[in-house]
Structure formats: structure tokens, C-alpha cells
Amino acid sequence: MESIEAQVNYAVLLERFEEAVSGLYKEYARLFPGHRVWWQHLAAEEIQHAEWMRTLRARIQDGSVRLSERQTATTGQILEALDLVAAEVERATQGDMTLAMAVSAAAQLERKIVERDWFRFFDADSPELKRVFQSLGAETAKHAEFLQQMSQEQATKARESA
């Protein structure tokens, strides 16, 4: 079992990741005003996830939650994902992408989190916190599914206009 400090740092990284993804979606909302509503909705949900991570951090500090031995995402993977999000934000800021590219990048990002099952590595005595972890996983899966559907729609539109 990792030290409390290491577990807190891990939760902080996840919080930063959720905030970064929200920032990416806000940038996409700016870049694609015709799809602003759903990008803003996704961004707001990512901020909610970051708030849950802040709660998680507090629970780690008070001892009611701990990382389990089955931790699935490493610190390195989270840092790598943060770098990927930063690169995507930079691309979006430069306007160097189409809506199809943005949706595809977002879908891949959310899908990786689901595939790696980032939110199944906490043990909690509190039923409330167990529900939070389940919600994080379920909402991330929902985002991945929605974005995958949007990605397919964008690909279809691109083929039809070609």
C-alpha cells in the first residue's frame, strides 16, 4: 500500500487531468460554436469529476478511502495523458483541426480511460464514495460512447461531402 502522501498526490493528478479535459472541451466549444452546447456540457461534467477528485483527496487524507492494490493507472500514464491533453489544447488554440478531428481525439481520450478502468482502484468504506467511483466510471463510459457516436457521424459526413 502506498503512503498517504503518494495516494493524495495520485488523486491530485486525477483532479488535474479532469480539469485539463474540461479545458480542452471548453476550447473545442470556442472553436466550434455550432456544437458549443454539447462541448460545454461535457466540460461541465469534467469539472464535476474534478470536484469529486477533491472530495476523494480529502477522504484519503482523513483515512476513509485508500488506494487498493489493484491500481490500474500509473502516475506515468496520467502524466502522459495530461501531456496529450495539453497538446490537443494547443492544436485547438491554433485552430489547426476540424470538428471531426476534435471529436475523434476526445473519443480516443475518453475511451482510453474506460479501457484502463482508471476509477476502479479505490477502496472505500463509505457507500456514498463507492457510488462516486462507480459514477465516475459510468460517466466516463457515457462520454466515450457519445463521442464515439459523434466521431462516426462526422466520418460519415466527411465521406458524403467528398
Residue, then its C-alpha position, 0 to 999 in steps of 0.5 A: m500500500e502506498s503512503i498517504e502522501a503518494q495516494v493524495n498526490y495520485a488523486v491530485l493528478l486525477e483532479r488535474f487531468e479532469e480539469a485539463v479535459s474540461g479545458l480542452y472541451k471548453e476550447y473545442a466549444r470556442l472553436f466550434p460554436g455550432h456544437r458549443v452546447w454539447w462541448q460545454h456540457l461535457a466540460a461541465e461534467e469534467i469539472q464535476h469529476a474534478e470536484w469529486m477528485r477533491t472530495l476523494r483527496a480529502r477522504i484519503q487524507d482523513g483515512s476513509v478511502r485508500l488506494s487498493e492494490r489493484q491500481t490500474a493507472t500509473t502516475g506515468q500514464i496520467l502524466e502522459a495523458l495530461d501531456l496529450v491533453a495539453a497538446e490537443v489544447e494547443r492544436a485547438t488554440q491554433g485552430d489547426m483541426t476540424l470538428a471531426m478531428a476534435v471529436s475523434a481525439a476526445a473519443q480516443l481520450e475518453r475511451k482510453i480511460v474506460e479501457r484502463d478502468w482508471f476509477r476502479f482502484f479505490d477502496a472505500d468504506s463509505p457507500e456514498l464514495k463507492r457510488v462516486f467511483q462507480s459514477l465516475g466510471a459510468e460517466t466516463a463510459k457515457h462520454a466515450e460512447f457519445l463521442q464515439q457516436m459523434s466521431q462516426e457521424q462526422a466520418t460519415k459526413a466527411r465521406e458524403s461531402a467528398 
